[in-house]
Amino acid sequence: MKFYLVIIFCVQSLNSPLDQSCVLEPIYEPYETVSDCLAYVDNFRYSLRNNKDLYISGFCTQKDYNAI
């Protein structure tokens, strides 16, 4: 089984509707471990650190696509 990432982007904006503040984006690149997946989130967040109103988080989930 591999780990996959769903990355979450949220923008702090006084003018945006609440239901349009965040976007979830699945990343289909498999990771061998949850640690590898979380490291990708940290690196991605670091690369966009200058965007003060953009907040990034992620969710790593384990999937067995061979069983589907």
N, C-alpha and C positions, 0 to 999 in steps of 0.2 A: 504494500500500500504506500501511497505517496501523500504528501501534504500539498495543499493548494491554498492560495491566498485570495481573500476578498478584501480589497483595499477600500477604505472609506475616506472620501474627501468632503470636508465641510467648510463652508465659507461664512465668516462673520460679516453680515451685512444688515444694516438697519432697514434697508429697502426691499430685501428679498422676502418672499413669502416663506413661512416656516417649512412648508412641505417641499420647498426647492432649495433648502440650505445645504443638503447633503446628497452625495451621489455614491453609490456602491458600484465597484467595478471588479469583476472576477479576473484574476490573472491565471491563465491556464498553464503556466510553466510549473512543472512539478518540482517539489523539493523533497530531499531524502529524509530530513528531520524537521521537527517543529522549530528547532533552534535556527536552522538555515532559513526557514520561512520568516521568522521574526527578525532575523538579521537583515533580510531584504527590506522589510518594513522600516527598520531603523535607518538604513542607508538611503532609502527613498525619501523619508521624512527629512533627513539631513540635507539631501540635495535640493530641497525646496524650502529650506529654513528662512530664506529672505522674504518669502511671501507672508507677511505678517498676519493677514486675515484668512489664511488657508490653514486648516487643521487636518492632519492626516493620521489615520489609525488603520489597523488591519485586523483581520480575523483569519487564523490559520485553521484549516479543517482537513481531516484525513479522509481520503476517498479511495475506494478500490474499484476502479473503472473496469477491471477485468470481470468483476462479478455482475456488472450491469448488463 
